[in-house]
């Protein structure tokens, strides 16, 4: 017989039954589903300990949760408004407009442009470039002496074996390619008796 594909009928009989049931006008009499009412919620009995209160939202409970740009802007604005009368207050907002006229003129003369140069972080804070370099070095993976992430191989696996060739670059690729072409040409010119056979 023909395969049944998990049904009790062959494939042709199943297809015919599906097509006739799809075009039939009279609905099939299906067994009614016996719906049961949903049970009541489980609550602690009187005198038992009550359920603990729900946890706070992670975004508000944890100080490590990242701050959205809107929240940061609102926090900085509120902080600046609070200290607006304090002459010693140092704002945390970075000024992204160059205001030093001598630096602007020197940069315009150096670039030969009639437009002021683009803002760079060094214009606002001299230590900012060093901070960026420090963070890049800190985030760099693959330090041979330390293991920062678990996804990195252990430090002892990164050390080369004593027998491994160190500093040997091997044969130059261009010379290797020329050598292999010469060897292939010499092999094809062998002129044997059976060279004319295709196999």
N, C-alpha and C positions, 0 to 999 in steps of 0.2 A: 503494500500500500504506500500511498504518498504520505509525506510528513504531516504531523498534526500541529506543530509549533506551539505546544503547550495547551492546546484545546482538546476536546474529545472528538473532534471531527477533522477530516482531511481539509487541506487548504482550500480546495475548490468548493467544498460544501460550506465551509465557513464564509467564504466570499459571497456565495449565492445567498446565504442567510443574512449577511450584513446588508447586501443591496436590497433584498426584499423588505427587510425591516425598516430600512431608511425611507423607502417609498410607500410604505403601508399607511393608510389613512386611519385605520382603527388603532387606537393606542393599546399597548400591551397592558394586561392586568398584572401589575406588580404587587408583590407583598407589601403591605403597609409597614412602615418603620415604627417600631415601638419606642417612642421617645420617653425617657424617664426624666422626671423633674430634677433640676440641679440641687445638689445637697446644700445645706446651710453652711455658712462660713464657720470655720473652727475658731472659737474664741476661748480665751482662758476662763476657767471656771471661777465663780466668785471666791475671793480670798486667795486665789493663786497670784503669782507674780505677773505683773503686766508686761506686755511686750516692750522691748527697748525702743527708744525714739529712733527715727530714721537718721542715717548719717548726713552730715552736711555735704553740700556740693563740693566736688574736688576742686573746682575752680576757685571757690572762696575759702576753702579750708586749708589748702596747701599753699605755702609761699613759693614753692618751686614751680607752680603752674605758670605757663607763659602768659604774659599780659597782652591783650589785644591792642592794636594801635589806637583805637578809640578810648580804651581805658587809660592808656599811657598819656594820651593827650589831655584827658580830663584831670588826671592826677597831677601832671606838670602845671596845668593852668591853675588848678586850685592851690598848689604850692607857691606858684609865683604870685598869685593874688594875696595869699596870706603874708608873704614877705615883701610886698611892694614898697613899704616904707622903710625897710631895713637897708642901709647903704652898704653893709658888708655882705649882703646875700649874693651868692654865686649861683646863677641859674644853671639848671641841668640841660637847658635847651641849647643845641649847637647852632651858632649863627652861620648860615650857609651863604652869606653874601660877603664878598671881600670889601672891607672898609678902609684898608690902609692905602692911601692914594699913591704913595711912593712905590709900593709893591705892585700896584696895578699898572703904573706907568712903566716900571722896569720890565714886567712880564709882557706888556704890549710891545715895547721896543725890542725885546728879545725874540718874540715870535713874528714880528713884522705885521701884525694884524691890527686892524682898527677897532676890534671888539675886545672888551675885557676878557681875560682868560677865565676858564671854568674854575669853579671852586674846588679846592682839594682839602682833605681833612687837615693837612699841615697848616692851612691858613688860620684855622681856629685854635688849634692846640698843637704845640710843638712836640709833646710827648705822645701824640696820638699815633704817629707812624711807627714808633717803637712798640707801642701796645699792639698794633695790628700785626707786626712781625712776631711778637712774642706769642700771640694767640695762634698764628699760623704754625709756628714751630711746635706749640703745645698740641695742636690738633693733628699734627703730622703722624701718620701711622708708619710702622715698619722700622722703628728705632731698634738697632741690633742689640742694645743692652737692656731695654725694658719692654714689658708687655702691658699695653694699656687696655686692650679689649680682649675678650675671650675668643673672638673670631680670629685673632692673630695666632700664628703657631707659637709654641713655647720657645723661649730664648735659646735653649740648648739645641733645638732643631734647626735654628738659623745658622749655626756655626758650620762652616764648610769642613768636609772631611780632610784629614791630613794628606790623603792621596789625590785630592781634587786638584786639577790644574788651575792655579791662580794666576791671573794676569796674562794667560795665553789666549790671544784672540783667534788663533787658528789661521787657516789659509784664507787669503783675500778672496772674496766672492767672485770678483772679475777674473782673477787668475784661475780660480777653480772652474769657472764656466768655460774658459778657453781650453783648459786641459781636458775637460770632459768632452768637448766638441772634437778635439783632435783625436781622442781615444775612440770616439764613436765613428769618426771618418775612417780611421785606420782599420777598425773592425769591419766596416762595410766594404772596404777595398781588399778583403782577404782573397777574393778571386777563387774560392773553392769550387769543386766540381758541382756541388749541389746548390750553389747560390741562386740559380734561376728558379728553383722550386719555391712556391709561395708559402710553404709551411716550414 
